Amino acid sequence: MKPPPDAPQDRNPGQPSDEAWRLADEREELHARKRRLILETAARAFARNGYHQTSIDRIASLLQVTKPTIYYYVKNKDEILFQIVQTALDDLDRKIAESQTDDFTARQRLKLFFWIYGRIINSDFGNCMALVSDNVLKPATRAELRRYKKEFELRVRRIIEAGLDDGTIPVKDPRLFTFALFGAFNWMPQWYSDDGRTNLDEIVEYFIEIFCPD
């Protein structure tokens, strides 16, 4: 005899319940949020006090957790700094993907990139990326991080080269123009202050107009 339509269905042995699956998702999301909080706290401390002057104990103290709790989410300070920069660039990549459309000209793509980058570089993660040299990292970690950052540099250079082709970015040397753009924006955390007379949006817009005038 067949069971009634509303009867509970038997599960295969070992098959997780819907509730178990939902709870697993929630645990994963909570783990990611806590890991990001560690990175944000460390980024502020690294930028303000220096990488070598900021210990795992100090990060734990700022979060009011134990040192073993930090090590549950990260292996060491090398990984923390690597993940800070990677997260900043991942945030940049995601926000560009959300805003860009296929019909953008090269110039529009370049303006969008640095409109978003200007905000990222002045965030907690971006400040740390700009103010803390990757020379503090172990050679293997440093090489991996530089490869990751190089991908974004090459992306901008390809945009500029496309702008040469479509006539929207008339520059002589895409490589040097790329260095100039990143140099200008990466220097902002050295002098920008929220208390200044010009807000961040105005500065970013001014920089974009200097390099990509209408």
C-alpha positions in Angstrom: 0.0 0.0 0.0 1.3 3.5 -0.9 1.7 6.0 1.9 -0.6 9.1 1.9 0.7 12.1 0.0 1.5 14.0 3.2 3.3 11.2 4.9 6.9 11.8 5.8 9.3 10.5 3.2 12.1 8.1 4.2 15.6 9.4 3.6 18.5 7.4 2.4 20.9 6.4 5.1 23.4 9.2 5.7 21.4 11.8 3.9 21.3 15.1 5.9 18.0 16.6 6.8 16.9 19.9 5.4 17.4 21.4 8.9 20.9 20.1 9.1 21.7 21.6 5.7 20.3 24.9 6.7 22.3 24.9 10.0 25.4 24.1 8.1 24.9 27.1 5.8 24.3 29.3 8.8 27.5 28.0 10.5 29.5 28.6 7.3 28.1 32.2 7.0 28.8 32.9 10.7 32.4 31.5 10.3 32.9 33.8 7.3 31.6 36.9 9.2 33.8 36.2 12.1 36.8 35.7 9.9 36.1 39.0 8.1 35.8 40.7 11.5 39.3 39.4 12.4 40.7 40.7 9.1 39.0 44.1 9.5 40.4 44.5 13.1 43.8 43.4 12.0 43.8 45.7 9.0 43.1 48.8 11.2 45.8 47.8 13.7 48.4 47.0 11.0 47.7 50.4 9.3 47.7 52.4 12.5 50.5 50.7 14.5 52.5 48.7 11.9 52.6 45.0 11.0 55.5 44.0 13.3 54.2 46.1 16.2 50.8 44.3 16.0 50.8 40.8 17.6 48.1 38.1 17.4 47.7 38.8 21.1 46.9 42.4 20.4 44.3 41.5 17.7 42.7 39.0 20.1 42.6 41.7 22.8 40.9 44.2 20.4 38.3 41.6 19.6 38.0 40.5 23.3 38.6 36.9 22.4 41.4 34.4 23.2 44.5 33.9 21.1 43.5 30.3 20.2 40.2 31.7 18.9 42.2 33.8 16.3 44.2 30.7 15.3 41.0 28.8 14.7 40.2 31.2 11.8 43.8 32.0 10.5 47.1 30.3 10.6 49.4 33.2 11.3 50.0 36.9 10.6 51.3 36.2 7.1 47.9 34.7 6.2 46.1 37.6 7.9 47.9 40.2 5.7 47.5 38.1 2.6 43.8 37.7 3.2 43.3 41.4 3.9 44.7 42.3 0.5 43.0 39.5 -1.3 39.6 40.5 0.3 40.1 44.1 -0.8 40.7 43.1 -4.3 37.9 40.5 -4.3 35.6 43.2 -3.1 36.8 45.4 -6.0 36.3 42.6 -8.5 32.7 41.9 -7.2 31.6 45.5 -7.2 32.9 46.0 -10.8 31.1 42.9 -12.0 27.9 44.2 -10.4 28.2 47.6 -12.1 29.7 47.0 -15.5 27.8 46.1 -18.6 29.1 44.7 -22.0 28.4 47.9 -23.8 30.9 50.0 -21.8 33.6 51.7 -23.7 37.2 51.3 -22.5 37.1 54.8 -21.0 33.9 54.0 -19.1 35.4 50.8 -17.8 38.5 52.6 -16.6 36.5 55.3 -14.9 34.3 52.7 -13.2 37.4 50.7 -12.1 39.0 53.7 -10.3 35.7 55.0 -9.0 35.3 51.8 -7.1 39.1 51.4 -6.4 39.2 54.9 -4.9 36.7 53.8 -2.2 38.3 50.4 -1.7 41.7 51.9 -1.1 40.3 54.2 1.6 38.5 51.4 3.4 40.1 49.5 6.3 41.4 46.8 4.0 42.6 49.3 1.4 44.4 51.4 3.9 46.3 48.4 5.1 47.1 47.3 1.5 48.5 50.8 0.8 50.3 51.5 4.0 51.8 48.1 4.9 54.5 46.9 2.6 54.3 43.3 1.4 58.0 43.1 2.1 57.0 42.1 5.7 55.7 38.7 4.4 57.6 35.5 4.0 59.1 35.1 0.4 56.5 32.5 -0.7 53.5 34.4 0.6 54.9 37.7 -0.8 55.4 36.2 -4.3 51.9 34.8 -4.3 50.4 38.1 -3.2 52.3 40.1 -5.8 51.0 37.7 -8.5 47.5 38.4 -7.3 48.0 42.2 -7.3 49.7 42.0 -10.7 46.5 40.5 -12.2 44.6 43.8 -11.4 47.5 45.9 -12.8 47.4 43.9 -16.1 43.6 44.3 -16.2 43.9 48.1 -16.1 46.6 48.0 -18.7 44.4 45.9 -21.0 41.6 48.4 -20.6 43.9 51.3 -21.5 45.2 49.4 -24.5 41.6 48.8 -25.6 41.1 52.5 -25.2 43.9 53.2 -27.6 42.2 51.0 -30.1 38.7 52.5 -29.7 40.1 56.1 -29.4 38.6 56.7 -25.9 41.9 56.7 -24.0 44.5 58.5 -26.1 47.7 57.9 -24.1 51.2 57.2 -25.4 52.3 54.5 -22.9 49.6 52.3 -21.3 52.2 50.8 -18.9 53.3 54.2 -17.5 49.7 55.5 -17.5 48.7 52.4 -15.4 51.5 53.1 -12.9 50.5 56.8 -12.7 46.9 55.9 -11.9 47.7 53.4 -9.2 50.3 55.6 -7.8 47.9 58.5 -7.4 45.2 56.4 -5.8 47.5 54.3 -3.6 49.0 57.4 -2.1 45.6 58.7 -0.8 45.7 56.8 2.5 48.9 58.7 3.3 47.1 62.0 3.5 43.3 61.6 3.2 41.3 62.3 6.4 37.5 62.1 6.9 37.9 65.3 8.8 39.3 67.2 5.8 37.5 69.9 3.9 37.0 67.7 0.8 35.1 64.5 1.1 36.2 61.2 -0.5 33.7 61.2 -3.3 34.9 64.7 -4.4 38.5 63.6 -4.3 37.9 60.4 -6.3 35.9 62.3 -8.9 38.6 65.0 -9.1 41.3 62.3 -9.7 39.2 60.6 -12.4 38.8 63.9 -14.2 42.5 64.6 -14.1 43.3 61.2 -15.7 40.2 60.6 -17.7 38.7 64.1 -18.7 35.5 64.2 -20.6 
